[in-house]
Amino acid sequence: MMRDGYKKYGALVALAVQNIASVMVIRSSRKFGRENAVASTAVLCAEVLKFIVCTVAHVLREESRSASTVIAKDIFGEDSAWKMMMVPAALYTLQNWLHYFALSRVDATTHQITLQLRILSTAIFSVFMLKKRLSWMQWVSLLVLTGGMALVQLPSGNSATKIEAGSKAATDRLIGLAAIALICVTSGFSGVYLEKVLKRTATTLWVRNIQLAFFSSIFCAVFGVILHDGAEVASRGFFAGYGWATICAILLSAAGGLLVAIVIKYTDNIVKNSAMAISIITSGVISSLIGDFTLTTNFLLGGILVIPSVWIYSMNPAPPPPSRAYGRLP
């Protein structure tokens, strides 16, 4: 039990650090350089790297058997239930495409704020799919967390653009918001689905990561690199625009994928979202200290809401279900 506790908190801290590092790398690349790598190629590289690392690690753990036997039986054998991992991989690919689709129809601020509904969709799917019990205080804390994260993403001043009702821009905006809503629903479902698979099957975490990375690589290569960015990749080259920041981002993304699986395995998706929210606040504070970001009133108010909400959620678990053994005599 103590070991699982160390794994849980260690993974949460590592995930928060990974998120902070990712934000800092992206900010640094924008400030000091003009790297413009094709995003889908970087995502594909991260998934392939994750697949290689997890495969090597699993084969080394099973040193008594040959690598071909390990891959054939453990990863793609009948007992490994590898087909189950096609679902989250396909949904993650769909979400990436929906992000592009939504951003072509709504502004970045609306996109970021509306995405915070993922926190609530994750909680709802956890209740229905995992039968997770949440206290009313935990529901309140999740609402506060969602509002706080929306405030953090909201820029200061009135940057909203007035859109005339019934116009093409208004229609595009509604379509964009519908796409973001679909992202929130699929994000909550895929995260909870993955949690259910990781916790309720005997297959190891390494194998599940291999399977997820394998299918994610295929979907990303076909729908991202070839279909979405094929013309640009063909004209510029696969590794065009790569530099130290892009390479660091790929390494951090691969590490983040592994850490997310570990966090989900030993905690849950709601705790994962809370850790990522804290990391966003922390990265903003660090960026302000080095002069790369100006703390706004909205950011400070959002941070004030986020941090207590995470504490309230962790300190107010739902009571255990009542026992059905009534009137039992000794």
C-alpha positions as CSV (number, residue, x, y, z in Angstrom):
1,M,0.0,0.0,0.0
2,M,2.8,2.4,0.9
3,R,4.5,1.6,-2.4
4,D,1.3,2.4,-4.4
5,G,1.1,5.7,-2.5
6,Y,4.7,6.6,-3.5
7,K,3.9,5.7,-7.1
8,K,0.7,7.8,-7.1
9,Y,2.2,11.0,-5.6
10,G,5.5,10.5,-7.5
11,A,3.6,10.2,-10.8
12,L,1.4,13.2,-10.0
13,V,4.5,15.4,-9.3
14,A,6.3,14.1,-12.4
15,L,3.2,14.9,-14.6
16,A,2.9,18.4,-13.2
17,V,6.7,19.0,-13.8
18,Q,6.3,17.6,-17.3
19,N,3.4,19.9,-18.1
20,I,5.3,22.9,-16.7
21,A,8.4,22.0,-18.8
22,S,6.3,21.6,-21.9
23,V,4.8,25.0,-21.5
24,M,8.2,26.6,-20.8
25,V,9.8,24.9,-23.9
26,I,6.9,26.2,-26.1
27,R,7.2,29.7,-24.7
28,S,11.0,29.7,-25.1
29,S,10.8,28.6,-28.8
30,R,8.4,31.4,-29.5
31,K,10.5,34.0,-27.8
32,F,14.0,33.0,-29.1
33,G,13.3,31.2,-32.3
34,R,10.9,30.7,-35.2
35,E,10.6,26.9,-35.4
36,N,7.6,26.0,-37.5
37,A,7.6,22.2,-37.7
38,V,4.4,20.5,-39.0
39,A,2.5,19.7,-35.8
40,S,1.3,16.2,-37.0
41,T,4.9,15.1,-37.7
42,A,5.9,16.0,-34.1
43,V,2.9,14.1,-32.7
44,L,3.8,11.1,-34.8
45,C,7.4,11.2,-33.6
46,A,6.3,11.3,-30.0
47,E,4.0,8.3,-30.4
48,V,6.7,6.3,-32.3
49,L,9.2,7.1,-29.5
50,K,6.7,6.0,-26.9
51,F,6.1,2.8,-28.7
52,I,9.9,2.0,-29.0
53,V,10.6,2.9,-25.4
54,C,7.8,0.8,-24.0
55,T,8.5,-2.1,-26.3
56,V,12.2,-2.2,-25.3
57,A,11.3,-1.9,-21.6
58,H,8.7,-4.7,-21.8
59,V,11.0,-7.1,-23.7
60,L,13.9,-6.5,-21.2
61,R,11.5,-7.3,-18.3
62,E,10.6,-10.6,-20.0
63,E,14.3,-11.6,-20.6
64,S,13.5,-15.3,-20.2
65,R,11.6,-15.2,-23.5
66,S,12.5,-14.1,-27.0
67,A,11.5,-10.7,-28.2
68,S,9.4,-12.1,-31.0
69,T,7.5,-14.3,-28.6
70,V,6.9,-11.4,-26.2
71,I,5.6,-9.1,-29.0
72,A,3.4,-11.8,-30.6
73,K,1.8,-13.1,-27.4
74,D,1.9,-10.3,-24.8
75,I,1.2,-7.3,-27.1
76,F,-0.9,-8.7,-30.0
77,G,-1.9,-12.1,-28.6
78,E,-5.5,-13.2,-28.2
79,D,-5.3,-12.8,-24.4
80,S,-4.0,-9.3,-24.5
81,A,-7.3,-7.8,-25.7
82,W,-5.3,-5.4,-27.9
83,K,-8.4,-4.4,-29.9
84,M,-9.7,-2.5,-26.9
85,M,-6.9,0.1,-27.3
86,M,-8.1,1.1,-30.8
87,V,-11.0,3.0,-29.2
88,P,-8.9,5.6,-27.2
89,A,-6.4,5.9,-30.0
90,A,-9.1,6.6,-32.6
91,L,-10.7,9.2,-30.3
92,Y,-7.4,10.9,-29.6
93,T,-6.9,11.3,-33.3
94,L,-10.4,12.6,-33.8
95,Q,-9.9,15.2,-31.0
96,N,-6.7,16.4,-32.7
97,W,-8.6,16.9,-36.0
98,L,-11.5,18.6,-34.1
99,H,-9.0,21.1,-32.5
100,Y,-8.0,22.2,-36.0
101,F,-11.6,22.3,-37.2
102,A,-12.8,24.4,-34.2
103,L,-9.9,26.8,-34.3
104,S,-10.8,27.7,-37.9
105,R,-14.2,28.8,-36.7
106,V,-13.8,30.3,-33.2
107,D,-11.1,32.4,-31.7
108,A,-8.4,30.9,-29.5
109,T,-9.8,32.4,-26.3
110,T,-13.2,30.8,-26.8
111,H,-11.6,27.5,-27.7
112,Q,-9.5,27.4,-24.5
113,I,-12.3,28.5,-22.2
114,T,-14.9,26.1,-23.6
115,L,-12.4,23.2,-23.4
116,Q,-12.5,23.4,-19.6
117,L,-15.8,21.6,-19.8
118,R,-13.6,18.4,-20.2
119,I,-13.3,18.5,-16.4
120,L,-17.0,18.1,-15.9
121,S,-17.4,15.5,-18.7
122,T,-14.7,13.4,-17.2
123,A,-16.5,13.4,-13.8
124,I,-19.8,12.5,-15.4
125,F,-18.3,9.6,-17.3
126,S,-16.5,8.4,-14.2
127,V,-19.8,8.2,-12.3
128,F,-21.6,6.3,-15.1
129,M,-18.8,4.1,-16.4
130,L,-16.8,3.4,-13.2
131,K,-19.6,3.8,-10.7
132,K,-17.5,6.4,-8.9
133,R,-19.1,8.1,-6.0
134,L,-18.6,11.9,-5.6
135,S,-19.7,14.0,-2.7
136,W,-21.6,17.2,-3.3
137,M,-18.5,19.1,-2.1
138,Q,-16.5,17.4,-4.8
139,W,-19.1,18.4,-7.4
140,V,-18.9,22.0,-6.2
141,S,-15.1,21.9,-6.3
142,L,-15.1,20.6,-9.9
143,L,-17.5,23.5,-10.9
144,V,-15.1,26.0,-9.2
145,L,-12.1,24.3,-10.9
146,T,-13.8,24.6,-14.3
147,G,-14.6,28.3,-13.7
148,G,-11.1,29.0,-12.4
149,M,-9.5,27.4,-15.4
150,A,-11.8,29.4,-17.7
151,L,-10.7,32.6,-16.0
152,V,-7.0,31.7,-16.3
153,Q,-7.4,31.3,-20.1
154,L,-9.4,34.6,-20.4
155,P,-7.4,37.6,-21.5
156,S,-7.7,41.0,-19.9
157,G,-9.8,43.7,-21.5
158,N,-12.6,43.3,-24.0
159,S,-11.2,41.3,-26.8
160,A,-14.4,39.8,-27.9
161,T,-15.5,40.4,-31.5
162,K,-19.1,41.3,-32.1
163,I,-20.8,38.8,-34.4
164,E,-24.0,39.6,-36.1
165,A,-26.7,37.0,-35.4
166,G,-27.7,35.0,-38.5
167,S,-24.5,35.8,-40.3
168,K,-22.1,33.2,-41.8
169,A,-19.6,34.1,-39.0
170,A,-22.3,33.3,-36.4
171,T,-23.1,30.0,-38.0
172,D,-19.4,29.1,-38.2
173,R,-19.0,30.0,-34.5
174,L,-21.9,27.7,-33.6
175,I,-20.3,24.9,-35.6
176,G,-17.0,25.5,-33.9
177,L,-18.6,25.4,-30.5
178,A,-20.3,22.2,-31.4
179,A,-16.9,20.8,-32.4
180,I,-15.4,21.8,-29.0
181,A,-18.4,20.2,-27.2
182,L,-17.6,17.0,-29.1
183,I,-14.0,17.3,-28.0
184,C,-15.1,17.6,-24.4
185,V,-17.4,14.6,-24.6
186,T,-14.9,12.4,-26.4
187,S,-12.0,13.5,-24.1
188,G,-14.0,12.6,-21.0
189,F,-15.1,9.3,-22.5
190,S,-11.7,8.2,-23.8
191,G,-10.0,9.1,-20.6
192,V,-12.4,7.2,-18.4
193,Y,-12.5,4.3,-20.9
194,L,-8.7,4.1,-20.7
195,E,-8.8,4.2,-16.9
196,K,-11.3,1.3,-16.9
197,V,-9.1,-0.8,-19.2
198,L,-5.9,-0.1,-17.2
199,K,-7.6,-0.8,-13.8
200,R,-9.8,-3.8,-14.7
201,T,-7.6,-5.9,-16.9
202,A,-4.5,-7.9,-15.9
203,T,-2.4,-6.7,-18.8
204,T,0.6,-4.6,-17.6
205,L,0.9,-0.9,-18.0
206,W,3.8,-1.3,-20.4
207,V,1.8,-3.4,-22.8
208,R,-1.2,-1.1,-22.8
209,N,1.1,1.8,-23.6
210,I,2.6,-0.1,-26.5
211,Q,-0.8,-0.9,-27.9
212,L,-2.1,2.6,-27.5
213,A,1.1,4.1,-29.1
214,F,0.9,1.6,-31.9
215,F,-2.6,2.5,-33.0
216,S,-2.1,6.2,-32.3
217,S,0.9,6.1,-34.6
218,I,-1.1,4.5,-37.4
219,F,-4.1,6.9,-37.0
220,C,-1.8,10.0,-36.7
221,A,0.3,8.9,-39.8
222,V,-2.8,8.3,-42.0
223,F,-5.2,11.1,-40.9
224,G,-2.7,13.7,-39.7
225,V,0.6,13.5,-41.7
226,I,-0.8,12.1,-44.9
227,L,-4.4,13.3,-45.3
228,H,-4.3,16.6,-43.3
229,D,-0.7,17.8,-43.8
230,G,0.4,15.7,-46.8
231,A,0.9,18.5,-49.2
232,E,2.9,20.6,-46.7
233,V,5.1,17.6,-45.7
234,A,5.7,16.7,-49.3
235,S,6.8,20.2,-50.2
236,R,8.8,21.1,-47.1
237,G,10.0,17.7,-45.8
238,F,9.0,15.6,-42.8
239,F,11.6,17.2,-40.4
240,A,11.4,20.7,-41.8
241,G,11.4,23.4,-39.0
242,Y,12.8,21.0,-36.4
243,G,15.1,22.5,-33.8
244,W,16.0,22.0,-30.1
245,A,12.6,23.2,-28.9
246,T,10.7,20.8,-31.2
247,I,12.9,17.9,-30.2
248,C,12.4,18.7,-26.5
249,A,8.7,19.0,-27.0
250,I,8.6,15.5,-28.6
251,L,10.6,14.0,-25.7
252,L,8.3,15.7,-23.2
253,S,5.2,14.6,-25.1
254,A,6.3,11.0,-25.1
255,A,7.1,11.2,-21.4
256,G,3.8,12.9,-20.7
257,G,1.9,10.0,-22.4
258,L,3.6,7.5,-20.2
259,L,3.0,9.6,-17.0
260,V,-0.7,10.1,-17.8
261,A,-1.2,6.3,-18.0
262,I,0.6,5.8,-14.7
263,V,-1.4,8.6,-13.0
264,I,-4.7,7.1,-14.4
265,K,-3.6,3.6,-13.2
266,Y,-2.9,4.7,-9.6
267,T,-5.3,7.6,-9.2
268,D,-8.0,8.6,-11.7
269,N,-8.7,11.1,-14.5
270,I,-10.2,13.7,-12.2
271,V,-7.0,13.9,-10.1
272,K,-5.0,14.0,-13.3
273,N,-7.0,17.0,-14.5
274,S,-6.4,18.7,-11.2
275,A,-2.7,18.1,-11.4
276,M,-2.6,19.6,-14.9
277,A,-4.6,22.6,-13.8
278,I,-2.1,23.3,-11.0
279,S,0.8,22.9,-13.5
280,I,-0.8,25.6,-15.8
281,I,-1.0,28.0,-12.9
282,T,2.6,27.2,-11.8
283,S,4.0,27.7,-15.3
284,G,2.3,31.0,-15.6
285,V,3.9,32.2,-12.3
286,I,7.3,31.0,-13.3
287,S,7.0,32.7,-16.7
288,S,6.1,35.9,-15.0
289,L,9.2,35.7,-12.8
290,I,11.5,35.4,-15.8
291,G,9.7,38.2,-17.6
292,D,8.1,36.1,-20.3
293,F,4.5,36.5,-19.1
294,T,2.5,39.3,-17.4
295,L,0.1,38.1,-14.7
296,T,-3.3,39.4,-15.4
297,T,-6.2,40.0,-13.0
298,N,-8.1,37.1,-14.6
299,F,-5.1,34.8,-14.2
300,L,-4.8,35.6,-10.5
301,L,-8.5,35.2,-9.8
302,G,-8.5,31.9,-11.7
303,G,-5.5,30.7,-9.7
304,I,-7.2,31.7,-6.4
305,L,-10.2,29.5,-7.5
306,V,-8.2,26.5,-8.8
307,I,-5.9,25.8,-5.9
308,P,-8.5,25.7,-3.1
309,S,-10.9,23.6,-5.4
310,V,-8.2,20.9,-5.8
311,W,-7.7,20.8,-2.0
312,I,-11.5,20.7,-1.4
313,Y,-11.9,17.8,-3.8
314,S,-9.2,15.8,-2.2
315,M,-10.4,16.4,1.4
316,N,-14.1,15.7,0.8
317,P,-14.4,12.1,-0.6
318,A,-17.8,10.6,-0.9
319,P,-18.9,8.3,2.0
320,P,-18.8,4.6,1.4
321,P,-22.1,3.0,0.2
322,P,-24.3,1.9,3.0
323,S,-24.0,-1.8,4.0
324,R,-26.9,-4.0,3.0
325,A,-26.5,-6.4,6.0
326,Y,-29.4,-5.0,8.1
327,G,-30.6,-6.7,11.2
328,R,-27.8,-9.3,11.2
329,L,-27.7,-11.1,14.6
330,P,-24.5,-12.4,16.1
